[in-house]
Amino acid sequence: EKISEHVLFNRTSMANSYVLLSESGKALVIDFGYDFMAGVASGTDRSARRPWLYTVSALKEQFGVTSIDACLPTHYHDDHVAGINLLRREYGTKVICPEGYADLLEHPDRYDLPCLWYDPIPVDRRVKCGEPFRWEEYEITPFAMSGHTRYEAAFFFTADGQKFLCTGDQYEGDGTLPNYVYKNLFSYEDFEESAKLYRKLSPDWILSGHWPWIRPDEAFYDRLEETGRELQKLHGELLPEENPCEDFQLRIQPYQVEVACGGKLSVQVHLTAPKRESAGLELILPEGFSCAEPVRMLQKGEESCTFSIEAPDRPVRRARIGCRMKAGDKLFGTQAEMLVTVKEEMR
């Protein structure tokens, strides 16, 4: 469906997918998850999450597209990226991604986040937020936009004499309701910042990830800013911790690992917020796993340390390793986890 002469909307994708057409016949797809999907599948197993390319032939027939040249994901959630590897395989589509979440697409096993796609998605071109890049005759500027998740961006471009802003899932409903999920990670001032960004860019069209597009006016921007201030105020009153929107104070990377029987793995434990004092860390290892130095001390100002772990000599599926923390006299308990699968043979 045409929004304008060169900007299209896929009416049957689960998460909204948009297409920018070039005069050369090439197409750039913004988000490509579950094509031709009428709703969320009842299961969360992989067989219930199969993407396909049902509408690409119609895109070519109706609009004269000669190639699906590039794909630009607004964020990493599976309903926005599930079909990208199919585009790469079938049409040679290049993936363009902001630096802030390119590693997440390429190495989803490193992260403990919801809605990750099962497989790595190679990134062909990394772009910097705040800096415009060229695709065909268009200049596109990505803007970092934490809120719905810490790992997302909004894309601003001009086509057919009009300004467009693709915003992913930052707001829902009428476009002014903050769509935040704590497990996705965000900071409570994020929606005040995104409201300022929207007003500064003043697009003619706001294209969201699941809801109808918006033709904003001044009253719309006023509501965004008011909502952003209220959200920040309430979080500040109700969650007085230094880093209230982090679920825990530590994170282990990688989150999921496969290793051969008796093999060794190296993992990093990161503080999610700087500490004013030293912090003691202790690994909690399942039976059969060992670490020569399972207790470490992070001095004030240090943000991470590395542990070397030896796997058992027998297969294990998704063994859980934890890390607990003590800061001063305060015990915080287990603050991070990772999952390790031990295999007899590694491919």
Secondary structure by P-SEA (a helix, b strand, c coil): ccccccbbbccccccbbbbbbccccbbbbcccccccccccccccccccccccccaaaaaaaacccccccbbbbcccccccccaaaaaaaacbbbbbbcccccccccccccccccccccbbbbbcccccccbbbbcccbbbbbbbbcccccccbbbbbccccbbbbbccccccccccccccccccccccaaaaaaaaaaaaacccbbbccccccccccaaaaaaaaaaaaaaaaaaaaccccccccccccccccccbbbbcccbbbbbbbbccccccbbbbbbbbccccccccccbbbbccccccbbbbbbbccccccbbbbbbbbcccccccccccbbbbbbbcccc
